[in-house]
Amino acid sequence: MYAALWRVLPGPWWVRLLIVLVLLAAVLFVLFEWVFPWVDGIVDQNQQGTVGT
Amino acid sequence: MAGELLLTAGVLVLLFIGWQNVFNSWVLNGQQNGAAAQLGRQWLDESASPSGGGSSSGGGSATQTSVGPAANIPVEKSAPANQQPIAVMYVPRFGTDWKRTVREGTGLDVLNSSTAGVGHYASTAMPGAVGNFAVAAHDTGYGSTFLHMQNLRLGDKIYVQTKDGFYTYAFRNYQYVQPNEVAVLDPVPREQSAQASDRILTMTTCNPPYHTVERLISYAVLESFSKTPPAAIASVVG
């Protein structure tokens, strides 16, 4: 999968590396900004910190 | 191919845990601190201006050190609506600049909020009152508000600011209890039939850190009240 991605990218190795780093940064941004907050609302609904029923 | 997918999934889970406990908590810590600073400053300005909402005509540094049951300490009478701000807490032991807004209610709408972090148990007393002013916060995640609660030492000051002024509590002791031990919220904690005469602050959080199997309870007792910021936090307020 990742090997195929590497082959598809154009240019010499350092251009490919640059493209990969930019893609990685974009993916991380999407995860941190939208995906993780959304997942957080689904999985963590226990009342940690409070006493009660 | 399948191996790469599994590795990717594993990395995503680790990233999420990192985001939740480090990144998001760090962001919320800053936002909650900033919101508390703003509210504390606003209340201070209001009480300083002669036309402000203060009930008495600001008599300088009037400090009330008698805190017996009959002492004349201002206490808000009306119970606020859910999510309404009722106090700003300052705990130097948690960090010299540490402050949090206390809002009414202990739901996740308050505990996870970027403008709160500490929730007031709606059934309990208001700040400074005879009885038990009880609050809750997360220990890890969502601002990691009470992360350093185990660092409290006997006599450590906990400052609670309201519209009326500053209540100085002194830390007294811990208790480790089960999550369903609601008796810690009683006017005299865990003494259901006792008649309250002390002015107590109770803080609850999770124990151990990153887990939710127990609750760590901290008790503090009111030491004094003053209309102006106590010297120890004067540079932090406003």
Interface residues (C-beta under 8 A of the other chain):
Chain A: M1 Y2 L28 L31 F32 F36 P37 V39 D40 D44 Q45 N46 Q47 Q48 G49 T50 V51 G52 T53
Chain B: M1 E4 L5 L12 L15 F16 W19 Q20 F23 N24 T106 G107 L108 L111 G119 Y121 A136 A137 H138 D139 G141 F146 V177 P179 N180 E181 V182 V184 L185 T204 T205 C206 T212 R215 I217
